[in-house]
């Protein structure tokens, strides 16, 4: 015996589920702002996912302007870079707005080590020099290009990436994130975490002898 399918009813059920999905999906993303601004109260005792707002009476023009990216940063460190950061911790007016910016200055041959931003995608603009920019996809594909002044790049959220000055002189990039506090995880910190990851686990992951891991930890720990 053949059962007759009620096509209109099935279509209605599927259509209703699709409408429901698009109706509730905003619940799983950042909500729209419910006020003009929420200047971070960095001294608040309350800890939330973000920072509490200052009382509007305590807000001033200085909360919405920032001059911390004007000057070239010191590049004398081991990686030959200097970073100036405009995120919610230094620029409270960014609180809840989903934006932040950093300036990176490179000495010749300077580089930003392999790292990720767990809470943000990144776009960058080369202000000066020639910079090799690259990121690695979850399929282990490297996407990279040497950029000159005036060119831009984008790195999708959470992917491992790097920048390196490959020009003859200094270089500078201006990088913007879609988070007021993007977070940065430098890959080499797995060797100097606290408490430390056991040498045996690192050795197994990298397929090297534990003495190699101990040597790496010793070098990074001395930096």
Backbone as CSV, one residue per row, in Angstrom:
resi,resn,N_x,N_y,N_z,CA_x,CA_y,CA_z,C_x,C_y,C_z
1,UNK,0.848,-1.198,0.000,0.000,0.000,0.000,0.880,1.243,0.000
2,UNK,0.620,2.170,-0.885,1.429,3.378,-1.008,0.822,4.522,-0.202
3,UNK,1.641,5.144,0.612,1.173,6.273,1.422,1.362,7.559,0.648
4,UNK,0.333,8.359,0.539,0.402,9.617,-0.194,1.039,10.698,0.666
5,UNK,2.038,11.360,0.131,2.733,12.414,0.868,1.991,13.727,0.756
6,UNK,1.816,14.394,1.897,1.128,15.684,1.916,2.170,16.779,1.689
7,UNK,2.488,17.083,0.426,3.550,18.025,0.077,3.352,19.410,0.662
8,UNK,2.152,20.016,0.582,1.970,21.365,1.153,2.278,21.412,2.646
9,UNK,1.899,20.345,3.376,2.135,20.335,4.819,3.625,20.266,5.126
10,UNK,4.363,19.409,4.369,5.810,19.290,4.571,6.502,20.607,4.254
11,UNK,6.082,21.245,3.156,6.670,22.531,2.779,6.444,23.564,3.874
12,UNK,5.223,23.565,4.453,4.903,24.537,5.500,5.783,24.314,6.731
13,UNK,6.006,23.038,7.104,6.840,22.736,8.263,8.274,23.210,8.031
14,UNK,8.830,22.890,6.830,10.201,23.300,6.515,10.317,24.822,6.498
15,UNK,9.358,25.490,5.875,9.369,26.955,5.811,9.321,27.561,7.213
16,UNK,8.496,26.972,8.088,8.370,27.487,9.456,9.680,27.342,10.219
17,UNK,10.379,26.189,10.002,11.662,25.979,10.683,12.713,26.978,10.214
18,UNK,12.729,27.261,8.908,13.681,28.233,8.369,13.427,29.618,8.948
19,UNK,12.158,30.017,8.988,11.803,31.319,9.564,12.206,31.379,11.024
20,UNK,11.949,30.287,11.776,12.317,30.247,13.187,13.818,30.371,13.372
21,UNK,14.595,29.693,12.504,16.056,29.752,12.594,16.552,31.175,12.439
22,UNK,16.047,31.891,11.421,16.515,33.255,11.189,15.986,34.215,12.239
23,UNK,14.887,33.849,12.900,14.331,34.709,13.948,15.161,34.642,15.212
24,UNK,15.623,33.416,15.571,16.342,33.267,16.841,17.843,33.420,16.686
25,UNK,18.371,33.409,15.447,19.822,33.445,15.258,20.496,34.662,15.872
26,UNK,19.869,35.868,15.920,20.537,36.999,16.568,20.868,36.749,18.033
27,UNK,20.159,35.772,18.663,20.429,35.482,20.068,21.834,34.930,20.277
28,UNK,22.453,34.444,19.190,23.756,33.808,19.311,24.884,34.707,18.824
29,UNK,24.608,35.982,18.615,25.643,36.937,18.238,25.594,38.108,19.203
30,UNK,26.576,39.030,19.084,26.579,40.184,19.971,25.332,41.016,19.741
31,UNK,24.673,41.443,20.789,23.465,42.255,20.627,23.802,43.670,20.180
32,UNK,22.835,44.315,19.551,23.007,45.720,19.190,23.057,46.569,20.458
33,UNK,23.760,47.692,20.353,23.861,48.604,21.496,22.482,49.154,21.860
34,UNK,22.236,49.307,23.148,20.962,49.834,23.632,21.084,51.283,24.098
35,UNK,22.242,51.889,23.829,22.490,53.268,24.226,23.534,53.853,23.286
36,UNK,23.754,55.149,23.377,24.708,55.800,22.482,26.116,55.282,22.692
37,UNK,26.507,55.084,23.936,27.860,54.637,24.246,27.884,54.031,25.640
38,UNK,28.963,53.316,25.936,29.171,52.711,27.250,30.655,52.808,27.554
39,UNK,31.110,53.992,27.941,32.526,54.203,28.237,32.933,53.300,29.397
40,UNK,34.011,52.548,29.227,34.407,51.553,30.220,34.815,52.195,31.535
41,UNK,34.281,51.654,32.595,34.734,52.014,33.936,35.792,50.987,34.317
42,UNK,37.058,51.306,34.027,38.142,50.355,34.230,38.441,50.102,35.704
43,UNK,37.891,50.931,36.578,38.139,50.781,38.013,37.000,50.104,38.749
44,UNK,36.001,49.640,38.005,34.843,49.017,38.649,35.228,47.710,39.326
45,UNK,34.621,47.465,40.482,34.895,46.225,41.211,34.158,45.049,40.576
46,UNK,33.076,45.331,39.863,32.283,44.276,39.241,32.987,43.750,38.002
47,UNK,33.012,42.442,37.841,33.619,41.814,36.669,32.525,41.212,35.803
48,UNK,32.442,41.654,34.536,31.442,41.135,33.605,32.142,40.811,32.291
49,UNK,31.382,40.361,31.305,31.951,40.063,29.987,32.110,41.378,29.228
50,UNK,33.172,42.083,29.539,33.367,43.456,29.082,33.604,44.310,30.313
51,UNK,33.309,45.586,30.227,33.461,46.468,31.382,32.149,47.186,31.652
52,UNK,31.835,47.452,32.924,30.649,48.254,33.228,30.787,49.657,32.653
53,UNK,29.665,50.314,32.453,29.681,51.679,31.905,29.955,52.694,33.013
54,UNK,30.669,53.741,32.638,30.755,54.902,33.507,29.378,55.549,33.599
55,UNK,29.117,56.224,34.707,27.936,57.071,34.763,28.094,58.184,33.737
56,UNK,27.020,58.535,33.061,27.141,59.530,31.990,27.687,60.854,32.516
57,UNK,27.414,61.158,33.765,27.929,62.402,34.345,29.449,62.389,34.451
58,UNK,30.042,61.184,34.456,31.493,61.074,34.577,32.199,60.966,33.225
59,UNK,31.434,60.927,32.144,32.004,60.800,30.802,32.432,62.164,30.292
60,UNK,33.599,62.217,29.643,34.084,63.478,29.078,34.566,63.245,27.656
61,UNK,34.872,64.308,26.943,35.347,64.200,25.566,36.602,63.355,25.457
62,UNK,37.442,63.396,26.479,38.703,62.660,26.423,38.489,61.147,26.325
63,UNK,37.312,60.671,26.703,37.028,59.241,26.612,36.884,58.775,25.165
64,UNK,36.666,59.692,24.241,36.393,59.329,22.852,37.516,59.681,21.884
65,UNK,38.642,60.132,22.407,39.777,60.498,21.570,41.046,59.876,22.147
66,UNK,41.953,59.476,21.248,43.130,58.712,21.680,44.321,59.096,20.826
67,UNK,45.442,59.400,21.456,46.636,59.826,20.721,47.786,58.832,20.852
68,UNK,47.476,57.634,21.330,48.522,56.664,21.631,49.179,56.008,20.431
69,UNK,48.700,56.288,19.222,49.280,55.682,18.023,50.119,56.673,17.215
70,UNK,50.342,57.846,17.747,51.010,58.908,16.986,52.490,58.650,16.756
71,UNK,53.157,58.105,17.770,54.620,58.030,17.727,55.123,56.619,17.446
72,UNK,56.278,56.542,16.810,56.903,55.249,16.535,57.295,54.568,17.837
73,UNK,56.972,53.278,17.936,57.281,52.521,19.153,58.721,52.015,19.126
74,UNK,59.238,51.701,20.290,60.592,51.171,20.437,60.666,49.786,19.787
75,UNK,61.641,49.571,18.913,61.784,48.290,18.211,63.062,47.549,18.612
76,UNK,63.566,47.826,19.796,64.840,47.242,20.226,64.711,45.831,20.804
77,UNK,63.495,45.299,20.879,63.312,43.970,21.447,63.833,42.866,20.539
78,UNK,63.732,41.621,21.010,64.314,40.498,20.272,63.653,40.252,18.921
79,UNK,62.372,40.654,18.779,61.688,40.441,17.510,61.780,41.656,16.579
80,UNK,62.368,42.733,17.075,62.528,43.912,16.232,61.238,44.621,15.902
81,UNK,60.263,44.583,16.828,58.991,45.270,16.613,58.626,46.072,17.862
82,UNK,57.774,47.057,17.649,57.186,47.808,18.750,55.718,48.003,18.477
83,UNK,54.873,47.741,19.469,53.426,47.798,19.277,52.800,48.854,20.171
84,UNK,51.941,49.680,19.568,51.129,50.636,20.317,49.671,50.208,20.132
85,UNK,48.938,50.049,21.224,47.617,49.441,21.158,46.529,50.405,21.604
86,UNK,45.495,50.512,20.792,44.310,51.281,21.153,43.135,50.343,21.313
87,UNK,43.074,49.665,22.470,41.917,48.824,22.759,41.198,49.374,23.987
88,UNK,40.211,48.652,24.473,39.371,49.197,25.540,40.165,49.496,26.808
89,UNK,41.273,48.807,27.023,42.054,49.046,28.234,42.776,50.389,28.210
90,UNK,43.115,50.859,27.005,43.804,52.146,26.890,42.891,53.238,26.337
91,UNK,41.766,52.837,25.758,40.842,53.753,25.087,39.424,53.367,25.501
92,UNK,38.984,53.770,26.701,37.733,53.273,27.282,36.486,53.530,26.443
93,UNK,36.528,54.539,25.560,35.368,54.823,24.728,35.025,53.699,23.760
94,UNK,35.944,52.749,23.556,35.689,51.621,22.657,34.808,50.549,23.281
95,UNK,34.581,50.620,24.571,33.833,49.574,25.269,32.508,49.271,24.577
96,UNK,32.252,48.010,24.289,31.042,47.457,23.663,30.891,47.781,22.179
97,UNK,31.815,48.530,21.584,31.649,48.948,20.190,32.223,47.942,19.192
98,UNK,32.960,46.952,19.666,33.486,45.930,18.764,34.566,46.437,17.830
99,UNK,35.392,47.358,18.306,36.465,47.933,17.490,37.710,48.163,18.337
100,UNK,38.873,47.979,17.727,40.139,48.392,18.335,41.191,48.477,17.240
101,UNK,42.289,49.162,17.530,43.336,49.396,16.534,44.705,49.298,17.190
102,UNK,45.673,48.801,16.443,47.041,48.804,16.942,47.979,49.277,15.841
103,UNK,49.084,49.854,16.250,50.143,50.252,15.330,51.358,49.386,15.625
104,UNK,51.949,48.823,14.559,53.150,48.011,14.725,54.285,48.629,13.920
105,UNK,55.376,48.942,14.591,56.574,49.463,13.936,57.620,48.356,13.868
106,UNK,58.247,48.207,12.702,59.221,47.154,12.470,60.604,47.738,12.209
107,UNK,61.595,47.235,12.910,62.977,47.485,12.507,63.258,46.638,11.271
108,UNK,64.324,46.916,10.524,64.670,46.029,9.408,64.768,44.575,9.881
109,UNK,64.095,43.686,9.166,64.055,42.251,9.473,63.213,41.917,10.706
110,UNK,62.521,42.894,11.266,61.662,42.629,12.420,60.427,41.831,12.035
111,UNK,59.877,41.082,12.977,58.701,40.277,12.663,57.807,40.097,13.879
112,UNK,56.504,39.991,13.613,55.542,39.599,14.643,55.504,38.080,14.651
113,UNK,55.792,37.434,15.770,55.822,35.968,15.781,54.447,35.367,15.527
114,UNK,54.421,34.097,15.162,53.171,33.388,14.913,52.223,33.543,16.108
115,UNK,50.991,33.940,15.817,50.032,34.189,16.893,48.609,34.109,16.353
116,UNK,47.648,34.158,17.255,46.236,34.204,16.874,45.525,35.269,17.700
117,UNK,44.359,35.693,17.202,43.460,36.565,17.961,42.149,35.793,18.133
118,UNK,41.906,35.227,19.304,40.750,34.346,19.473,39.395,35.034,19.391
119,UNK,39.373,36.370,19.543,38.088,37.053,19.586,37.847,38.000,18.419
120,UNK,38.709,37.986,17.383,38.523,38.985,16.336,39.184,38.606,15.027
121,UNK,38.585,39.076,13.939,39.266,39.134,12.649,40.096,40.412,12.622
122,UNK,41.041,40.477,11.695,41.969,41.610,11.653,42.124,42.109,10.227
123,UNK,42.074,43.417,10.056,42.481,44.021,8.797,43.683,44.904,9.067
124,UNK,44.563,45.018,8.088,45.758,45.826,8.272,46.063,46.667,7.052
125,UNK,46.697,47.789,7.301,47.077,48.738,6.253,48.564,49.036,6.418
126,UNK,49.332,48.857,5.362,50.761,49.129,5.415,50.983,50.629,5.210
127,UNK,51.473,51.281,6.240,51.739,52.718,6.169,53.092,53.017,5.534
128,UNK,54.050,52.126,5.780,55.427,52.377,5.338,56.163,51.060,5.172
129,UNK,57.001,50.970,4.143,57.867,49.815,3.976,57.233,48.674,3.194
130,UNK,57.863,47.500,3.289,57.381,46.281,2.640,57.256,45.191,3.694
131,UNK,56.075,44.601,3.787,55.791,43.645,4.854,55.221,42.358,4.259
132,UNK,55.818,41.234,4.625,55.270,39.930,4.275,54.211,39.571,5.306
133,UNK,52.982,39.347,4.833,51.868,38.998,5.709,51.353,37.623,5.302
134,UNK,51.103,36.773,6.286,50.594,35.449,5.958,49.734,34.878,7.061
135,UNK,48.775,34.016,6.673,48.005,33.261,7.659,47.813,31.843,7.160
136,UNK,47.519,30.942,8.092,47.377,29.522,7.788,45.939,29.105,8.058
137,UNK,45.301,28.471,7.069,43.919,28.042,7.220,43.837,26.777,8.060
138,UNK,42.616,26.372,8.401,42.427,25.149,9.174,42.743,23.904,8.347
139,UNK,42.958,24.067,7.045,43.396,22.962,6.190,44.905,23.004,5.959
140,UNK,45.600,23.798,6.771,47.063,23.920,6.727,47.565,24.518,5.407
141,UNK,46.790,25.419,4.820,47.205,26.131,3.612,47.710,27.514,4.016
142,UNK,48.897,27.873,3.526,49.459,29.195,3.796,49.034,30.172,2.707
143,UNK,48.455,31.289,3.120,48.117,32.390,2.218,49.001,33.569,2.598
144,UNK,49.799,34.064,1.670,50.735,35.120,2.027,51.024,36.011,0.823
145,UNK,51.511,37.215,1.124,51.879,38.164,0.073,52.757,39.244,0.678
146,UNK,53.687,39.755,-0.107,54.471,40.917,0.290,53.682,42.157,-0.096
147,UNK,53.389,42.992,0.911,52.601,44.206,0.692,53.485,45.439,0.813
148,UNK,53.161,46.438,0.007,53.863,47.720,0.049,52.941,48.789,0.632
149,UNK,53.506,49.944,0.903,52.738,51.041,1.483,51.489,51.318,0.648
150,UNK,50.350,51.417,1.340,49.088,51.680,0.663,48.235,50.446,0.444
151,UNK,48.804,49.247,0.680,48.049,48.013,0.486,47.494,47.499,1.814
152,UNK,46.435,46.663,1.692,45.743,46.143,2.880,45.760,44.626,2.895
153,UNK,45.421,44.067,4.070,45.248,42.629,4.207,44.128,42.348,5.197
154,UNK,43.659,41.101,5.199,42.681,40.654,6.191,43.088,39.266,6.669
155,UNK,42.907,39.034,7.970,43.163,37.722,8.573,41.877,37.286,9.271
156,UNK,41.285,36.162,8.856,40.058,35.695,9.511,40.277,35.360,10.989
157,UNK,39.232,35.496,11.747,39.255,35.291,13.194,39.870,33.954,13.590
158,UNK,40.791,34.010,14.534,41.320,32.810,15.155,42.415,32.082,14.405
159,UNK,42.739,32.495,13.164,43.742,31.765,12.395,45.161,32.236,12.746
160,UNK,46.095,31.310,12.688,47.502,31.622,12.978,48.061,32.502,11.863
161,UNK,48.767,33.569,12.243,49.288,34.486,11.223,50.556,35.176,11.712
162,UNK,51.165,35.942,10.800,52.430,36.609,11.114,52.602,37.804,10.181
163,UNK,53.529,38.691,10.549,53.972,39.794,9.687,55.493,39.900,9.826
164,UNK,56.162,40.222,8.716,57.624,40.369,8.760,58.060,41.477,7.818
165,UNK,58.912,42.339,8.304,59.474,43.402,7.476,60.513,42.796,6.529
166,UNK,60.234,42.864,5.233,61.163,42.300,4.241,61.790,43.389,3.380
167,UNK,61.553,44.645,3.744,62.148,45.751,3.001,63.522,46.109,3.533
168,UNK,64.116,47.123,2.937,65.464,47.544,3.317,65.474,48.461,4.536
169,UNK,64.355,49.162,4.764,64.302,50.091,5.889,63.241,49.691,6.895
170,UNK,62.786,50.653,7.671,61.738,50.409,8.661,60.388,50.228,7.972
171,UNK,59.439,49.666,8.719,58.086,49.483,8.202,57.087,49.749,9.315
172,UNK,55.866,50.093,8.922,54.800,50.344,9.889,53.478,49.840,9.324
173,UNK,52.706,49.130,10.168,51.351,48.730,9.785,50.356,49.243,10.819
174,UNK,49.150,49.494,10.356,48.042,49.891,11.229,46.991,48.796,11.123
175,UNK,46.693,48.153,12.257,45.846,46.967,12.255,44.568,47.220,13.054
176,UNK,43.441,46.802,12.501,42.143,47.041,13.122,41.432,45.715,13.358
177,UNK,40.725,45.623,14.493,40.061,44.393,14.913,38.574,44.652,15.167
178,UNK,37.756,43.617,14.925,36.324,43.769,15.204,35.985,43.274,16.610
179,UNK,36.788,43.715,17.565,36.567,43.451,18.983,37.229,44.576,19.755
180,UNK,36.629,44.979,20.867,37.291,46.023,21.660,38.479,45.465,22.449
181,UNK,38.611,44.118,22.472,39.754,43.478,23.118,39.961,42.122,22.436
182,UNK,40.742,42.147,21.349,40.840,40.971,20.477,41.522,39.787,21.137
183,UNK,42.428,40.042,22.081,43.218,38.970,22.672,44.309,38.507,21.722
184,UNK,45.456,38.164,22.248,46.576,37.679,21.433,47.194,36.462,22.103
185,UNK,47.311,35.385,21.343,47.963,34.169,21.832,49.179,33.909,20.943
186,UNK,50.379,34.104,21.483,51.613,33.828,20.745,51.933,32.347,20.895
187,UNK,52.136,31.665,19.780,52.262,30.218,19.812,53.415,29.734,20.672
188,UNK,54.506,30.481,20.686,55.679,30.032,21.437,55.442,30.023,22.940
189,UNK,54.360,30.662,23.413,54.103,30.685,24.857,53.711,29.313,25.398
190,UNK,53.421,28.347,24.516,53.131,27.002,25.016,54.342,26.403,25.715
191,UNK,55.526,26.944,25.427,56.740,26.433,26.062,57.028,27.112,27.398
192,UNK,56.344,28.211,27.691,56.644,28.949,28.920,55.375,29.281,29.693
193,UNK,54.337,28.436,29.544,53.096,28.658,30.275,53.323,28.422,31.764
194,UNK,52.376,28.889,32.566,52.473,28.689,34.013,51.111,28.226,34.541
195,UNK,51.025,27.022,35.127,52.087,26.014,35.218,52.464,25.478,33.843
196,UNK,53.643,24.913,33.751,54.162,24.487,32.467,53.525,23.211,31.941
197,UNK,53.447,23.101,30.609,53.005,21.868,29.965,54.140,20.856,30.099
198,UNK,53.854,19.635,30.524,54.923,18.638,30.682,55.732,18.448,29.400
199,UNK,57.034,18.306,29.566,57.923,18.144,28.411,57.521,16.968,27.536
200,UNK,57.044,15.888,28.161,56.660,14.712,27.395,55.525,14.982,26.428
201,UNK,54.565,15.796,26.842,53.437,16.134,25.960,53.918,16.975,24.784
202,UNK,54.754,17.971,25.052,55.281,18.809,23.975,56.156,17.992,23.032
203,UNK,56.974,17.128,23.580,57.855,16.296,22.751,57.044,15.402,21.831
204,UNK,55.961,14.832,22.350,55.118,13.957,21.538,54.412,14.742,20.436
205,UNK,53.938,15.955,20.768,53.242,16.768,19.779,54.154,17.201,18.643
206,UNK,55.391,17.558,18.979,56.323,18.054,17.959,57.258,16.970,17.436
207,UNK,57.098,15.747,17.949,57.896,14.607,17.491,59.392,14.885,17.600
208,UNK,59.788,15.369,18.777,61.202,15.614,19.073,61.530,14.994,20.418
209,UNK,62.803,14.956,20.750,63.231,14.447,22.042,62.939,15.481,23.129
210,UNK,62.735,15.007,24.345,62.446,15.923,25.449,63.589,16.894,25.719
211,UNK,64.808,16.510,25.372,65.936,17.429,25.571,65.796,18.656,24.667
212,UNK,65.190,18.474,23.484,64.949,19.604,22.578,63.937,20.551,23.204
213,UNK,62.875,19.989,23.785,61.859,20.804,24.451,62.472,21.578,25.611
214,UNK,63.292,20.904,26.401,63.933,21.558,27.543,64.829,22.705,27.083
215,UNK,65.504,22.524,25.949,66.370,23.569,25.413,65.556,24.775,24.970
216,UNK,64.427,24.517,24.296,63.553,25.609,23.846,63.008,26.368,25.040
217,UNK,62.542,25.637,26.051,62.010,26.283,27.248,63.077,27.160,27.906
218,UNK,64.298,26.676,27.932,65.389,27.424,28.560,65.647,28.736,27.813
219,UNK,65.648,28.663,26.480,65.917,29.858,25.671,64.784,30.874,25.796
220,UNK,63.539,30.394,25.695,62.406,31.322,25.759,62.233,31.898,27.163
221,UNK,62.506,31.094,28.157,62.365,31.558,29.522,63.364,32.626,29.889
222,UNK,64.479,32.673,29.169,65.520,33.665,29.440,65.269,34.982,28.727
223,UNK,64.259,35.017,27.825,64.005,36.233,27.037,63.321,37.290,27.889
